[in-house]
Amino acid sequence: MMIELKNVTKEFKVGTHDKITALKNVNIHIKKGEVVLLKGPSGSGKSTILSLIAALNKPTSGEVIVDGKRVSKMADNFTSLFRREHIGFIFQKFNLIPTLSAKENVIVPLIPSNPDQEKLNNRLRELFGQFSIKSKMNVIVKNLSGGEQQRVAIARALINNPRIIIADEPTANLDEKLSLEFIKIMRNLKNSNSSIVIASHDPLFFNLDFIDRQIDIHNGAII
């Protein structure tokens, strides 16, 4: 099993004494190579699940196991390395650095690991070619179109050949044309043997043929 959430509850403190429960006793099992859609309205707990899988948060109770590692018990100083080696994260708002070039944005996650330059350049050419933005490698990101920025963000998520790809509300800031383009890219990534977890309430994702399972989430619980 690539991803397991076992009896996971997540609470967040609000003020001094109050708390909100984002997830209640959630159990999820995702296999290697499986594409799973977390489906539910805003505030249902989808993004919280993604943050636990990526070791950005820890559960209040329960266990999170990713690629055989108990990330819910992992020390904070190891979580960044874990994400860099295992997770490709596609953010809702791209989270690109506007003053850097497309190529520099894609390289950023690998800087701490000091990669082999020749291998890195080959990987960059492969990704920029795959997403038809090879001519944009040296263009400053703020000068790219929305669709081009989207593809740069996806290339950044894939630069380290992650075993797990996470996409959090990836079409929330896109028009329908760009949303369909993103879905096409996800369909092509189905063959990468990575596990893909997409959190979305966008109806465009519902009942797509390449998605293996839909998990409905409401008020922090699986329906």
C-alpha positions in Angstrom: 0.0 0.0 0.0 1.4 3.4 -1.0 -0.7 5.6 1.3 -2.6 4.7 4.5 -4.6 6.9 6.9 -5.6 4.8 9.9 -8.3 6.2 12.2 -7.0 9.7 11.6 -8.5 12.7 13.5 -7.2 16.2 13.1 -8.1 19.1 15.4 -7.0 22.7 15.1 -7.0 25.1 18.0 -9.1 28.3 17.6 -8.2 30.9 20.2 -7.2 29.9 23.7 -9.7 27.2 24.5 -11.7 26.3 21.4 -10.9 23.9 18.7 -12.4 22.7 15.4 -12.3 19.1 14.1 -11.1 19.0 10.5 -11.1 15.2 10.2 -12.9 12.6 12.2 -11.7 9.0 12.3 -10.7 8.9 8.6 -9.4 5.7 7.0 -8.0 5.7 3.5 -5.9 3.2 1.6 -4.3 4.1 -1.8 -2.3 1.7 -3.9 0.8 2.3 -5.9 -0.1 3.7 -9.3 -3.7 4.5 -8.3 -5.4 7.8 -9.2 -7.8 8.9 -6.5 -10.1 11.9 -6.3 -11.0 13.4 -2.9 -14.3 15.0 -3.6 -16.2 17.4 -1.4 -17.2 21.0 -0.8 -14.7 23.7 0.4 -13.9 23.1 4.1 -14.8 19.4 4.0 -11.3 18.3 5.0 -9.7 17.5 1.6 -6.8 19.8 1.9 -6.1 18.6 5.5 -5.8 15.1 4.2 -3.3 16.2 1.6 -1.3 18.1 4.2 -1.1 14.9 6.3 0.0 12.8 3.4 2.7 15.3 2.5 3.8 15.5 6.2 3.0 19.2 6.3 0.8 18.5 9.3 0.5 15.7 11.9 -2.7 14.1 13.0 -4.1 14.7 16.5 -4.6 10.9 16.7 -4.3 8.0 14.3 -1.5 7.1 11.9 -0.4 8.2 8.4 1.9 5.8 6.5 3.3 6.9 3.2 5.5 4.5 1.1 6.1 2.4 4.2 7.2 5.4 6.4 5.1 6.5 9.4 5.1 10.2 8.5 2.8 10.9 11.4 5.6 10.0 13.8 8.5 11.5 11.7 10.6 14.1 13.4 10.2 17.6 11.9 13.8 17.8 10.7 13.2 14.8 8.4 9.9 15.8 6.9 11.4 18.3 4.4 13.7 15.6 3.1 10.8 13.1 2.9 8.8 15.6 0.8 11.7 16.3 -1.5 12.3 12.6 -2.2 8.7 11.3 -2.4 6.1 14.0 -3.0 5.3 16.2 -6.0 2.9 18.9 -4.9 0.7 20.9 -7.4 -0.7 23.9 -5.5 -3.9 25.7 -6.1 -2.2 29.1 -6.8 0.9 27.6 -8.5 3.2 29.1 -5.8 5.8 30.1 -8.4 8.4 32.7 -7.7 7.4 35.5 -10.2 10.9 37.1 -10.6 12.6 33.8 -11.5 12.6 32.1 -14.9 10.5 29.0 -15.6 13.6 26.8 -15.4 14.8 28.3 -12.1 11.3 27.7 -10.6 11.4 24.1 -11.6 14.9 23.6 -10.2 14.2 25.2 -6.8 13.0 21.9 -5.0 16.3 20.2 -5.9 18.8 22.9 -4.8 19.4 21.4 -1.3 20.3 18.0 -2.9 23.0 19.5 -5.3 22.0 17.3 -8.3 24.2 16.2 -11.1 24.0 19.1 -13.6 24.0 16.9 -16.8 21.2 14.7 -15.4 19.3 17.8 -14.3 19.5 19.5 -17.7 18.3 16.3 -19.4 15.3 16.1 -17.0 14.5 19.8 -17.6 14.5 19.3 -21.4 12.4 16.2 -21.0 9.7 18.0 -18.9 9.6 21.3 -20.8 9.3 19.3 -24.0 6.6 17.1 -22.6 4.5 20.1 -21.6 5.3 22.1 -24.9 7.1 25.0 -23.1 10.7 24.3 -24.1 10.9 27.8 -25.6 9.8 29.3 -22.3 12.6 27.8 -20.1 14.4 31.1 -19.7 11.3 33.4 -19.6 10.6 35.2 -16.3 7.5 33.5 -14.8 5.5 36.7 -14.4 5.7 37.2 -18.2 4.1 33.7 -18.9 0.4 33.1 -19.5 -1.8 31.3 -17.0 -1.6 28.1 -18.9 2.2 28.3 -19.2 2.5 29.0 -15.5 0.3 26.0 -14.8 2.6 23.7 -16.8 5.7 25.1 -15.1 4.1 24.3 -11.7 3.4 20.8 -12.9 7.0 20.4 -14.2 8.3 21.5 -10.8 6.2 18.9 -9.1 7.6 16.2 -11.3 11.2 17.2 -11.4 12.3 14.7 -8.8 10.3 11.8 -10.3 8.0 11.6 -7.2 6.3 8.4 -6.2 3.3 10.4 -5.1 1.7 13.4 -6.9 -0.7 15.6 -4.9 -2.9 18.3 -6.5 -4.9 20.6 -4.2 -7.9 22.2 -5.9 -5.7 22.5 -9.1 -8.4 24.1 -11.3 -9.8 26.6 -8.8 -8.1 29.5 -10.5 -8.3 28.3 -14.1 -10.9 28.8 -16.8 -12.5 25.8 -18.3 -10.0 25.5 -21.2 -7.0 25.4 -18.9 -8.9 23.1 -16.5 -9.4 20.6 -19.3 -5.7 21.0 -20.3 -4.7 20.1 -16.7 -7.0 17.1 -16.8 -5.4 15.9 -20.0 -1.9 16.2 -18.4 -3.1 14.1 -15.4 -4.5 11.5 -17.7 -1.1 11.2 -19.4 0.6 10.9 -15.9 -1.6 7.9 -15.2 1.0 5.8 -17.0 3.9 7.1 -14.7 3.1 4.5 -12.0 3.0 7.3 -9.4 0.1 7.4 -7.0 -1.9 10.5 -7.8 -4.2 12.2 -5.2 -6.4 15.1 -6.5 -8.6 17.1 -4.1 -11.3 19.0 -5.9 -14.9 20.1 -5.9 -14.8 20.9 -9.6 -17.5 18.9 -11.5 -15.0 18.5 -14.4 -13.2 15.8 -12.4 -16.3 13.8 -11.5 -16.5 10.4 -13.2 -13.4 10.7 -15.4 -12.3 7.4 -16.9 -8.7 7.6 -15.7 -9.6 8.1 -12.0 -9.7 4.8 -10.2 -11.7 5.9 -7.2 -13.6 8.8 -5.8 -13.7 9.4 -2.1 -16.5 11.6 -0.9 -15.7 13.8 2.1 -18.1 15.9 4.1 -17.6 17.7 7.4 -14.3 15.9 7.9 -15.7 12.4 7.5 -15.8 9.9 4.6 -19.3 9.3 3.2 
